[in-house]
Every structure is written in structure tokens, then in C-alpha cells.
Amino acid sequence: MFNSMIRPKKSTIFLLLFVPVIWYIFSVFVPLLAAFFYSFFDWKGGPEKIFIGFDNYVKLIHDPLFWEAALHNIFLVGVCIVGQIGLAFVFVLIIMSRNVHLKGVHRTLVFFPSTISAIAIGFIWSMIYNYRYGLLNWILKIVGRSDLQTVWLNNPKSVLVLVSIPLVWQFIGYYMVILFSAVASIPQELFESAELDGASGVQRAVYIVLPLIKNILVICIMLCVAGNMKVFDHIYQMTNGGPGTASNVLALYGYTVSFRQSDMGYGSAISVGICILSFIIILCTRTAVNAFTKEDNSL
């Protein structure tokens, strides 16, 4: 009788599930379908739209700025997979070792940057890179290397690396929290047995931890790819795509075309292109990760 009293009704369960599902559909799929619809029009944002079929997609395929921005996104994805997930994995193993105390404090501190607005992060790092009063040039001056001072974000050859550093710094704690929970679920008996057998820390990480958290790593990589394929706020604040188009990315290019050039039809086609390209990269990345893990297990 007591169990029947606390058992939720089916209507309550349906209502609790129905609301978030509807909200998810409304916030994700409706804008995507709307962008797909508007991509078939020559639309400047006003009441008049001219149907042009696939002309926007033909233009997209032959647009060098789109593919340049796509290459920039792919570069950021590669850097962030290594910098965010790779470093997060190393830091998790270090913090969870026996010699490190106050593990809860470390977890809180590393996650803190993830709670800060991306615009604020971009503003902070813009001040760090500033030529006149930036922290980086100030340190170079203190150590007597004023000859190395430069306008950091004005160098087309290094600007992508510089804007990727704030991305890694902000979200490394996010992936550390995910990996913390994954590594903590591994039985400690495995580590103790490996340690008694003489396995080093690197060997325990490669042959015990990595195989057991493979699925979590795949999820982290998928999140990293999806997040960095739509990165916008940091670069908008720090460089606005400059110098020239050296740090232009897909989301910023779509924003520029849609709202600065008032070409909403082509901007919608760019948005659809970002979605398709992100899906292809995520699929290829997942296939590569699965192939690598299968090969590693066979060895």
C-alpha cells in the first residue's frame, strides 16, 4: 500500500517528460528547420522573399571565405581535443593520485572558468594580449626581453593559436569534471594490483584507465567537436575575425553575412552548412576513435 502511494502516476511522468522534450524541439529543431527554409530564398530580412532554389548552396560551395573559416574551425577542434581533453585527462590522473590532497578544492577551482561568460573570457584575454598594458608584454619587459613584445593579435600566422588558448583554459575544467566521475568509477583494486605488478603510472593510465573510460572519452570528443565548430563569442570579442580573415570562423562568418551584410538567405545557408559539416566531422571523428580503440584492444 505504501509503495502504491508514492508511485508516480503515468500522467505525471508523461507531463514531466513532455515539457522538456517540447522545449528541446522548439529551441533546436524549429530554428534549424527555419534556417533550412529561408536558405532557399534571396531574403534581406524584410517582408519580401524571392525563391531562388539551391542558388545559395551553389554559392556556398564556391565560397572561399566559407572554406577558409571551416579550416580555422577544424584547426581549433584539433587544438582543443588535445588541449582540453588531453590535458584534462592528465590533470585528473595527477589530482587523483595519492600524493595530492584537497581533491575537492582542486575540482572546484579548475571548473570555475567554465562558469564565466565567454565574452568575459575573451575580454580578459584581450587585456592579457594587449600591447600597451597587457600581462604578456609586461612579463617580457620584466624579464628583460622587450625585443619580443609585439601586438599579439595582429599577427596572422599566430592569431589562431592565441585565440585557442582561452578556449582550452576555459573548458579544460569542464572535461575534468566528466573524466573525474569516469575515473572514480574504476575499482581501486585494479590500480593496486597493477602497482604490485610493477606497472608505472603511465602504464596504468594507458592499459587500465583509457580502455575502461573509452566511451566517456568518445562523448567528450563529440562535445568538444560540436562546441568548437560553433565557437563565436571568444573570437568576436578578441579579434572579430581579424586581422583580415586570419581568425574568421564559421559562426562569425554566418553572423557577418546575416546581420552586417543583411543577406539572411545566404546566412541561413551558411548555418545549414555549419550543421552538415559539424555532423560529418563528428561522424568521422567517432569512426576514427572507435577504430583506434578496437586496434588498441586487439594488441
Disulfide bonds with the S-S distance in Angstrom:
none
